[in-house]
Amino acid sequence: MTPGPDLQRLIYYSESVAKAPADLDGDLRNIIQSSRRKNHDAGVTSFLLVHQGWYLQAIEGPKAAVKTVFERIQVDPRHRAPKVIAARAAEQRCFSGSTMNVRRLTRDDDLLLARVKQTATFEPHRLTARNALALLMTASQSQARRKSVLWLN
C-alpha cells in the first residue's frame, strides 16, 4: 500500500472492557479477524499494542478511511472511552507490513516502556504523540524480529 497525498495517521488509546485474560484473548482474535478484512478493503494499515488493560493503536491510510475506522472503534463495546493522542497527515506509513498487527507487552518489555517513562504503571494518557509513535514503532519492529505470539502476528 503506497502513500497517497491524503495519508493520515491517527494514534489513540482506550481501555479494554475485558475482565479476564481469556476474555481479552477472545476480543483480540475477533478484532484481528474483522479488522484485517475491513482494513485491507479500505487501504488501511494498523498496529495495536495491548498492555495492562489498555489499547494503544496507530491507524494509517486515506484520511476518510482512517476516520471511518476510528468511528467504528468509538462505538465498539470492547473499548472504553477512546481518546485521540494525534491525528495528522503522514509522509509515509510506519506500519505498512500488515493491515492489522497486534502485540501484547509482557514484563520482558520493561526496557521498551522505560524509554517513554511507562514502567511502573502504563498510563497512555501521559504519552506525547511523539512518544506514542516511538513506542508503537519499536514494539512493531521488536515483534517482527521475535514473532512472539503466532496468532497475534
C-alpha positions as CSV (number, residue, x, y, z in Angstrom):
1,M,0.0,0.0,0.0
2,T,1.7,3.1,-1.2
3,P,1.2,6.5,0.5
4,G,-1.1,9.0,-1.2
5,P,-1.4,12.7,-0.9
6,D,-4.1,12.3,1.8
7,L,-2.2,9.8,4.0
8,Q,-3.3,10.2,7.6
9,R,-2.0,8.7,10.9
10,L,-4.3,8.6,13.9
11,I,-3.0,7.4,17.3
12,Y,-5.4,6.7,20.1
13,Y,-5.7,4.8,23.4
14,S,-8.6,3.2,25.0
15,E,-9.3,0.9,28.0
16,S,-10.2,-2.7,27.4
17,V,-13.5,-3.8,28.9
18,A,-12.3,-7.4,29.2
19,K,-12.1,-8.6,32.8
20,A,-10.3,-11.9,32.4
21,P,-7.3,-12.8,30.2
22,A,-9.4,-15.3,28.3
23,D,-11.9,-12.6,27.5
24,L,-9.1,-10.3,26.2
25,D,-7.8,-13.1,24.1
26,G,-11.2,-13.6,22.5
27,D,-11.7,-9.9,22.0
28,L,-8.2,-9.7,20.3
29,R,-8.9,-12.6,18.0
30,N,-12.2,-11.0,16.9
31,I,-10.7,-7.6,16.5
32,I,-7.9,-9.1,14.3
33,Q,-10.2,-11.1,12.1
34,S,-12.7,-8.3,11.4
35,S,-10.1,-5.5,11.2
36,R,-7.7,-7.3,8.7
37,R,-10.5,-7.8,6.2
38,K,-12.0,-4.3,6.6
39,N,-8.7,-2.5,6.7
40,H,-7.4,-4.3,3.6
41,D,-10.5,-3.2,1.7
42,A,-10.1,0.4,2.9
43,G,-6.3,0.7,2.3
44,V,-5.6,1.0,6.0
45,T,-2.6,-0.4,7.9
46,S,-2.5,-0.6,11.7
47,F,-0.6,-1.6,14.8
48,L,-2.3,-2.3,18.1
49,L,-0.4,-2.5,21.4
50,V,-2.0,-4.1,24.4
51,H,-0.7,-3.6,27.9
52,Q,-2.2,-3.6,31.4
53,G,-5.8,-3.4,30.2
54,W,-5.1,-0.6,27.7
55,Y,-5.1,-0.5,23.9
56,L,-2.7,1.9,22.1
57,Q,-3.1,1.9,18.3
58,A,-1.9,3.7,15.2
59,I,-4.1,3.6,12.2
60,E,-2.7,4.8,8.8
61,G,-4.4,5.3,5.4
62,P,-6.5,7.6,3.4
63,K,-8.0,10.3,5.7
64,A,-11.6,9.3,5.1
65,A,-10.8,5.6,5.7
66,V,-8.9,6.4,9.0
67,K,-11.9,8.5,10.2
68,T,-14.3,5.6,9.4
69,V,-12.1,3.1,11.3
70,F,-11.9,5.3,14.3
71,E,-15.6,5.9,14.3
72,R,-16.2,2.1,14.5
73,I,-13.7,1.9,17.4
74,Q,-15.6,4.7,19.2
75,V,-18.8,2.6,19.3
76,D,-17.1,-0.8,19.7
77,P,-18.2,-2.3,23.1
78,R,-14.7,-3.8,23.6
79,H,-13.2,-0.3,24.0
80,R,-13.9,2.2,26.8
81,A,-13.5,5.9,26.1
82,P,-11.2,6.0,23.1
83,K,-9.0,9.2,23.2
84,V,-7.0,10.6,20.3
85,I,-3.4,11.3,21.0
86,A,-2.6,12.5,17.5
87,A,-4.3,12.8,14.1
88,R,-2.3,14.3,11.3
89,A,-1.0,13.9,7.8
90,A,1.9,11.5,7.4
91,E,4.5,11.5,4.7
92,Q,4.9,7.7,4.8
93,R,3.4,4.7,6.6
94,C,5.2,3.4,9.6
95,F,3.2,0.2,9.8
96,S,2.9,-0.9,6.2
97,G,3.6,-4.6,7.0
98,S,0.1,-5.5,7.9
99,T,-3.5,-4.3,7.7
100,M,-3.8,-5.2,11.4
101,N,-1.0,-6.4,13.6
102,V,-1.1,-6.8,17.4
103,R,1.5,-7.0,20.2
104,R,0.8,-7.7,23.8
105,L,3.6,-6.4,26.1
106,T,5.0,-8.5,28.9
107,R,7.4,-8.0,31.7
108,D,10.2,-8.6,29.2
109,D,9.3,-5.3,27.6
110,D,10.3,-3.1,30.5
111,L,13.2,-1.5,28.6
112,L,10.8,-0.6,25.8
113,L,8.5,1.0,28.3
114,A,11.3,2.7,30.1
115,R,12.2,4.7,27.0
116,V,8.8,6.5,27.3
117,K,8.8,6.5,31.2
118,Q,5.9,4.0,31.4
119,T,7.4,1.2,33.5
120,A,5.6,1.0,36.8
121,T,2.0,1.6,35.5
122,F,1.1,2.0,31.9
123,E,-0.6,5.4,31.6
124,P,-1.2,6.1,27.9
125,H,-2.8,9.4,28.6
126,R,0.7,10.7,29.6
127,L,2.2,9.8,26.2
128,T,3.0,12.6,23.8
129,A,2.3,12.0,20.1
130,R,6.0,11.5,19.5
131,N,6.5,9.0,22.4
132,A,3.3,7.1,21.5
133,L,4.5,6.7,17.9
134,A,8.0,5.8,19.0
135,L,6.6,3.1,21.4
136,L,4.4,1.7,18.7
137,M,7.2,1.6,16.1
138,T,9.7,0.0,18.5
139,A,7.1,-2.6,19.6
140,S,6.3,-3.4,16.0
141,Q,9.9,-3.8,15.0
142,S,10.6,-5.9,18.0
143,Q,7.7,-8.1,17.3
144,A,8.8,-8.6,13.7
145,R,12.1,-9.9,15.0
146,R,10.6,-12.1,17.7
147,K,7.4,-13.4,16.1
148,S,6.3,-13.8,19.7
149,V,2.7,-15.0,19.7
150,L,1.8,-16.5,16.4
151,W,-2.0,-15.8,16.4
152,L,-1.3,-12.1,17.0
153,N,1.1,-11.8,14.1
